[in-house]
Amino acid sequence: MIFWFSGTGNSRYVAERLASELHDMSLAIMATDVSSLKMEGESLGFIFPVYSWGVPPQVVEFIDRLPASFLTEADKRGIWMVCTCGDETGMCPEMLEKKLKDRGVSLRGVWSVIMPNDYVLLPGFDVDSKAVEREKLSEAPERIRTIAKSICDKEWQRDFTRGSWAKLKTSLIYPLFKRWGISYKKWRSEARCIGCGKCAQVCPMKNIEMKSKRPLWGNNCASCCACFHICPVNAVQYGKATIKKHQYMFPGKSENKT
C-alpha cells in the first residue's frame, strides 16, 4: 500500500512505478478517506517531495489522521518512505521517522530518488537545464527498480542523499518555510491568462477556483508550484519571485486525477 503526495508529478511517477513493480496500489494522500481505511499489501510506503529539507506539512497532517489500528497493522508488515528531491534530503527522513515514532510505529526503510528540480519561489532557485532534466529522468527508472527489489525482499535500507549542512537546513530553514514559504496571497494570474483552467486541474489541494475564466487561489496552498509550471502561457506568477523563472512538469502530466 503506497500513499503519495505530488505537485508537478515527480513523486506520483515514482509511486506509480513502485506500485507496478511491487504489484501494489498507490493512493493520493489528498484524496484518501482515512475513516474506513484498511491496511492492504505487504508493506506501507509514503512517497513525497522534499520541502525545504523537510516533510511536506500535508504528509505530516495525513499521518496524524491515520487510525492507530491501521498503523499498528502496517508496522507489523513494514513501513518505508521514498522522498523525491532535486539534489538532497537534509534531515527529512529523520523528521518522518520522529512523526511515526510519535504515533507508536517505526520507519524501516528510507530511500531518495533524484528528480528534476521544480522549486522556483525564492531567489536563486530555478528548474534544471533541459540536459540535466533529461539525465535525471533517464536514471530514475533503474533507481526505482532497485528500491522496489529491496522493498520486495524486505531488505530495509537507509539509502538517500543527505547533502551538506543537513541539520542546519532542516532545523532553521524548514520552520521558516512553513511559516512564510507556504502562502496563497502572492499567487496571481497576469492579463495574458487564457482561462484554460489547467492550474485548477493540476492543484493537489483543489485550492484554485476558476471565476470569470480567471483563477482565484484559496487559503489551502501547499506551494507545490504546480499551477505555475502547468500554465501554457506562463501567466501564473508568485509576486515577482517567478518572473523569468522556467517551467517543469513531469512529462505527460496535465492534471491531478485524484
N, C-alpha and C positions, 0 to 999 in steps of 0.2 A: 504494500500500500504506500503510495507516494503522494505527498502534498507539495504543491508548488505555488510560488508567488513570482510573477514576472510582469515587466512593463514592456520592454522592447522585444521580448521574445527569446532572449538567450536562455534563461532558466527554464522556460516552458519547453524549449527544444531539448535541453538536457534531460528534463523529467520524462518527456515522451520517449526519447531514445532509450533511457534506462528502463522504463516500463516495458518497452518492446523486448529488450534484451532479457529482462527478468520474468517476462510473461506475467506482468503485474498491472495494476491500474494506477493511473495518475489523475489527481483531482486538484482543481484550482482552489486554493485556500479561501479566496473571497467568495466562492460560490458554494461552499460546503456548509450544510446544516449539521452542527455537532450534536444536536439534541437526541438524534436517533442513530448516532454513529456506532458502527460495529467494526472491530478490528478484523481485517481480512489480509490474506497473503502471508508470506514467510517472514516479513520484517516491515518496519515502518521507516520511511525516509522523508526528510524535509529538504526541499531544493529551493534556493532563493539567491538573489544577487546580494553581494556585499554592499551595504550602505554606509559610506563614510567609515570604513573599517569596523563595521558592526552589523548586527542583525536588523533587518527592516522592522520597525515597530509593529507593522501589521502581522508579521510572523510571531512576534512575542505575544501579541494580544490573542492570536489564534490558539497558541499553546495554553495560554491562561484559561481559555474557554473549553478546552478538551476535557471530557469526563474522566474522572480518576480511574474508573474501571477500564476505560479504553486504553489509557496509558499503562496501566498495570499489565494488561494483556500484551500490549506492544513491547513492554520491557522484557517479557519472557522470550520474545522472538528476536529482539534486537532492534535498537533504534539507531539510525545513522543520519548523516547530513552531507549534502554536496552544495557548496556555495560557488556561484559563478563570479568571476572578478576580471577586471581588465588587466591587473598586474599582481595584486597581493590581497591577503585576507585580514591582516592585522590580528587582533585578538577575537575576531568574530567567532571562531569555533568555541573558545572558552566562554564567550557570552551565552551561546546557545546551551552549552554544557551546564552552566550555572542555572539557567532558566529551567531546564529539565530536572536538575537536581532538586530545585525548589519544589517541583511537582512530584518528587519522590522516585524518579526514574533515572536511568543512566544513558549517556550517549556513548555508543560503542565505536562506530566508525566515522571518520571525518575525511572528506576529500574536497579538493577545489578543482575547478575547470577554468582555464584561462579562455575568456571570450572577448569579443571586440568591446572597447570602451564606449559608453553611451552617456556619461555624466557631463553636462555642459553648463551647469548653473553657477559656477564660480570662475573667477579669472584664472587663466592658466589650464583649465580643463576643457578638453575637446575630444572628439572621436578620433579613432586611429586613422592613419592613412589607409587608402584602399589596399595597398600592398600588405600592410600589417594585418588589416582586417581579413584578407584572403588567407593569410598564413595561419592565423588563429582558428579560423573556421575549418581549414583543411586538417588541422591537428586534433580538433575536438572529437571526431568520431572514434579514433583509436583510444583516446583518453577515456571516453565513456565506456568503451568495451572493457578496458582494463578494470575500471571501477566496478562494472557490472559483475565481472568474474569474481572479484573479491567479495562483493556482497552475496552473490550466489553461494560461494563456498564458506561464507561467514568468517572470512579472514579479515577481521576488523583492523583497520589501519588508521593512522593519522598522517595522511599524505596530502599536504597542502602547502601553498606558497605564502609564508607569513609576511615576509618583507621586513625592512628595517624600521626601527623605532616603533615597533608594533604597540607596545603598552602605552606609549605616549600618544600615539594617534588615536587609539581606541578610547583611552580614558579621558582625553582632553577634547579631541575634535568631534567624536561621536555625540557627546552630550550637547555641544553647540549646534551640531547638525539637527538634532532632534528638536531643539528649541527654536532655531532660526532658519534652518535649511529646508524645512518642510512647510511651505506656505502656499496658499492659493491666491493671495492678494495681488501678486505681481504678474500672474498669467493674464494675457490679453491676446486678442486677435487684431491684426492690422487690416487696413482698408482693402487689401488685395485678397482677403479671405473669400473663397468661392462658395462657402456654405455646404461643403460636401458631407460634413458630419463625421469624417474619419477619426477626428480627435475624440469625439464622444464614443465612437465604437470601440476604440482601442483602450480606453481608460479602464484599468483593472478595478478601480474603485467606483465605477459608474458615477463619477463626480462631475461630469460635463453634460450640460443640457443645451440643446440647440433651441434658440428662440429667435424668431425672425431670421432664420438661416445664419445665425452667428452663435458661436459657443459661449456659454457662461459657466464659469467654474464655481463649484460649491466649496464648502469648507472641509471636505473629506479628502484632501490631496495627499498623495504619497511621494510627490516629487520624483516620480519614476522617469519623467521626461518623455514618455511615450507620445503624448499629444504634440510635442514639439517635433519629434522625429518623424511622425507619420504624415505631417501636413505636406501635401503635394506642391504647394506654392510658398512654403516657408513663411506662412502668415502668423503662426503661433509663436509668441515671444514671451520671455520671462524678464520683465523690466528691460534693462539694457544688457543684461548678462549674456543673452543668447544671440545678440546681433553679431553677425559674421561667423557664428559657430556653424559647424557642419552637422549633417543628419546621419543617423544609422538606425535601421530596423533589421531584425533578423530576416534574411532573405525569404520572401514569400509571405511574410506576416502582414496582414492587413487589418485585423481586428481581434479582440479577445472574445472568443466564443465560449463563454463560461455558463 
